[in-house]
Amino acid sequence: YDYERSQFNRATQALRQPGSSFKPFVYAAALDRGYTPASVIVDEPIVLTGAHQTWMPQNYDDKFNGPTTLRDALTFSRNVVTVKVAQNIGLNYLVGYLPRFGFARPFQKNLSISLGSAEVSLLELTRAYTVFANQGRRLDPIFITKITDPHGNLLEEFKPRSESVLSPETAYLITSMLESVVQRGTGKRVKALGRPVAGKTGTTNDMHDAWFVGYT
């Protein structure tokens, strides 16, 4: 906010963990793999064993809710269901699916990325959400729209580039699920805006980062 104090641009250069605000991309991948918002996954304790460690993913409230629809899992940000969904659709498929949203760096093939452990910039995360807001088309933001001379003559003009990367049907369903997040889930405080909003909350360990990413 003050270039003289710091030239570090936190929107484009800072890499932060998105936490649960990353989950919509996992659920979009699941919808394109044959799941629906009404598909049921059991929310229960699980133990995942890797080469060097054992991981027991927990929900934010340390509770398990049994059979859970995908819509409710995203609405109430159920971590275990999300990990199981990522496991079911396959890490190779998920990692290959994510670049369409405009993320610049490759993702490691581990299930923790489904809970937002991979670092992204604020610009990357908000650009990725444009896919859901624009019926499956990713919009690449521009910072300078045009350049004119002192007399107002147009010297150069820039238009945002867009690309279709997701089916309109999948984008519509994710938007509907993200509306549930605001209407009755972890983002319900946003209802104070008094207008239709779709979005997702996200927190990282010890609330180091706390997110709400959404659109009207």
NURO-503962 format. One line per field, with one value per residue (C-alpha): residue number from 1; x, y, z. Coordinates in nm, 2 decimals, decimal comma, always signed. Last residue first. Example, Ala and Ser with C-alpha at 12.3 -4.5 7.8 and 13.67 -1.06 7.14 Angstrom:
2
nr <- [2  1]
u <- [+1,37  +1,23]
v <- [-0,11  -0,45]
w <- [+0,71  +0,78]
This chain:
216
nr <- [216  215  214  213  212  211  210  209  208  207  206  205  204  203  202  201  200  199  198  197  196  195  194  193  192  191  190  189  188  187  186  185  184  183  182  181  180  179  178  177  176  175  174  173  172  171  170  169  168  167  166  165  164  163  162  161  160  159  158  157  156  155  154  153  152  151  150  149  148  147  146  145  144  143  142  141  140  139  138  137  136  135  134  133  132  131  130  129  128  127  126  125  124  123  122  121  120  119  118  117  116  115  114  113  112  111  110  109  108  107  106  105  104  103  102  101  100  99  98  97  96  95  94  93  92  91  90  89  88  87  86  85  84  83  82  81  80  79  78  77  76  75  74  73  72  71  70  69  68  67  66  65  64  63  62  61  60  59  58  57  56  55  54  53  52  51  50  49  48  47  46  45  44  43  42  41  40  39  38  37  36  35  34  33  32  31  30  29  28  27  26  25  24  23  22  21  20  19  18  17  16  15  14  13  12  11  10  9  8  7  6  5  4  3  2  1]
u <- [-2,14  -1,80  -1,59  -1,26  -1,27  -0,93  -0,75  -0,37  -0,17  -0,49  -0,30  -0,26  -0,43  -0,78  -1,00  -1,35  -1,53  -1,75  -2,08  -2,28  -2,64  -2,72  -2,78  -2,41  -2,48  -2,50  -2,12  -2,15  -2,26  -1,92  -1,87  -2,21  -2,57  -2,63  -2,26  -2,13  -2,46  -2,37  -2,04  -2,24  -2,44  -2,12  -1,97  -2,27  -2,27  -1,90  -1,95  -2,24  -2,05  -1,77  -1,43  -1,12  -1,27  -1,01  -1,02  -0,77  -0,83  -0,80  -0,51  -0,50  -0,20  -0,14  -0,49  -0,50  -0,59  -0,38  -0,11  -0,07  -0,28  -0,21  -0,49  -0,62  -0,31  -0,34  -0,48  -0,64  -0,64  -1,01  -1,08  -1,40  -1,61  -1,94  -1,77  -1,79  -1,65  -1,35  -1,31  -1,22  -0,88  -0,79  -0,86  -0,62  -0,35  -0,36  -0,35  -0,04  -0,03  +0,14  +0,04  -0,12  -0,47  -0,67  -0,66  -0,29  -0,26  -0,32  +0,03  +0,15  +0,33  +0,17  +0,35  +0,38  +0,18  -0,18  -0,40  -0,72  -0,64  -0,33  -0,55  -0,66  -0,32  -0,26  -0,62  -0,59  -0,25  -0,37  -0,66  -1,04  -1,09  -0,80  -0,90  -1,26  -1,12  -0,92  -1,23  -1,44  -1,18  -1,15  -1,52  -1,56  -1,92  -2,06  -1,80  -1,89  -2,25  -2,25  -2,05  -2,31  -2,21  -2,25  -2,09  -2,05  -1,70  -1,59  -1,25  -1,41  -1,18  -1,20  -0,89  -0,65  -0,46  -0,12  +0,14  +0,50  +0,80  +0,68  +0,32  +0,04  -0,30  -0,52  -0,89  -1,15  -1,50  -1,70  -1,86  -1,89  -2,23  -2,29  -2,56  -2,33  -2,26  -1,96  -1,87  -1,50  -1,59  -1,77  -1,47  -1,24  -1,48  -1,47  -1,09  -1,10  -1,36  -1,13  -0,86  -1,04  -0,98  -0,62  -0,49  -0,13  +0,06  +0,31  +0,37  +0,46  +0,14  -0,09  +0,17  +0,38  +0,71  +0,83  +0,81  +0,80  +0,82  +0,57  +0,31  +0,00]
v <- [-1,17  -1,32  -1,51  -1,56  -1,54  -1,61  -1,64  -1,70  -1,77  -1,89  -2,13  -2,36  -2,23  -2,09  -2,08  -1,95  -2,00  -1,79  -1,74  -1,43  -1,33  -0,99  -0,86  -0,79  -0,92  -1,27  -1,26  -1,38  -1,71  -1,81  -2,13  -2,27  -2,18  -1,92  -1,83  -2,18  -2,27  -2,01  -2,19  -2,51  -2,32  -2,16  -2,51  -2,64  -2,35  -2,39  -2,77  -2,70  -2,42  -2,67  -2,57  -2,42  -2,16  -1,89  -1,52  -1,25  -0,90  -0,62  -0,38  -0,05  +0,15  +0,51  +0,65  +1,03  +1,21  +1,52  +1,43  +1,09  +0,79  +0,44  +0,19  -0,08  -0,12  -0,39  -0,68  -0,99  -1,32  -1,43  -1,80  -1,91  -2,18  -2,00  -1,67  -1,68  -2,04  -1,96  -1,63  -1,82  -1,91  -1,55  -1,48  -1,76  -1,67  -1,30  -1,38  -1,59  -1,96  -2,20  -2,57  -2,68  -2,60  -2,90  -3,09  -3,02  -3,25  -3,55  -3,55  -3,53  -3,20  -2,92  -2,75  -2,36  -2,11  -2,17  -2,06  -2,25  -2,50  -2,59  -2,79  -3,09  -3,26  -3,25  -3,39  -3,67  -3,79  -3,76  -3,99  -3,93  -4,14  -4,00  -3,64  -3,73  -3,89  -3,58  -3,36  -3,58  -3,56  -3,19  -3,10  -2,74  -2,68  -2,59  -2,79  -3,12  -3,02  -3,00  -3,32  -3,50  -3,64  -3,99  -3,98  -3,64  -3,65  -3,40  -3,23  -2,89  -2,80  -3,16  -3,38  -3,55  -3,84  -3,86  -4,13  -4,06  -4,17  -4,35  -4,26  -4,40  -4,24  -4,29  -4,21  -4,09  -4,06  -3,84  -4,09  -3,97  -3,91  -3,78  -3,50  -3,23  -3,47  -3,70  -3,83  -3,73  -3,38  -3,33  -3,45  -3,20  -2,92  -3,05  -3,03  -2,68  -2,57  -2,69  -2,42  -2,18  -2,45  -2,35  -2,09  -2,13  -1,81  -1,70  -1,32  -1,19  -1,08  -0,95  -0,89  -0,67  -0,61  -0,26  -0,16  +0,17  +0,40  +0,18  +0,23  +0,00]
w <- [-0,69  -0,63  -0,37  -0,19  +0,19  +0,34  +0,67  +0,67  +0,99  +1,15  +1,37  +1,06  +0,75  +0,70  +0,40  +0,33  +0,01  -0,22  -0,40  -0,32  -0,40  -0,23  +0,11  +0,19  +0,54  +0,39  +0,40  +0,76  +0,62  +0,49  +0,69  +0,58  +0,55  +0,28  +0,21  +0,17  -0,01  -0,28  -0,32  -0,41  -0,67  -0,82  -0,83  -1,02  -1,27  -1,34  -1,40  -1,64  -1,83  -1,90  -1,79  -1,96  -2,21  -2,25  -2,19  -2,26  -2,11  -2,37  -2,39  -2,57  -2,71  -2,83  -2,79  -2,84  -2,52  -2,59  -2,34  -2,51  -2,42  -2,28  -2,23  -2,00  -1,77  -1,49  -1,69  -1,54  -1,73  -1,75  -1,73  -1,90  -1,74  -1,70  -1,60  -1,22  -1,19  -1,41  -1,25  -0,93  -1,08  -1,14  -0,77  -0,66  -0,91  -0,81  -0,44  -0,50  -0,45  -0,21  -0,20  +0,13  +0,02  +0,16  -0,17  -0,18  +0,13  -0,09  -0,23  -0,59  -0,58  -0,78  -1,07  -1,05  -1,25  -1,15  -1,44  -1,37  -1,65  -1,44  -1,19  -1,40  -1,44  -1,06  -1,00  -1,26  -1,13  -0,77  -0,83  -0,84  -0,52  -0,33  -0,41  -0,29  +0,02  +0,10  +0,05  +0,27  +0,55  +0,53  +0,57  +0,46  +0,59  +0,25  +0,06  +0,24  +0,24  -0,14  -0,17  +0,03  +0,37  +0,52  +0,87  +1,04  +1,20  +1,46  +1,53  +1,46  +1,17  +1,04  +1,08  +0,84  +1,00  +0,83  +0,88  +0,79  +0,58  +0,28  +0,32  +0,54  +0,54  +0,84  +0,82  +1,07  +0,92  +0,68  +0,45  +0,09  -0,07  -0,42  -0,42  -0,56  -0,85  -0,91  -1,26  -1,30  -1,42  -1,09  -0,90  -1,08  -0,99  -0,63  -0,62  -0,77  -0,51  -0,23  -0,27  -0,03  +0,22  +0,29  +0,04  +0,15  +0,07  -0,20  -0,20  -0,54  -0,72  -0,45  -0,19  -0,41  -0,24  -0,32  +0,04  +0,23  -0,08  -0,26  +0,01  +0,00]
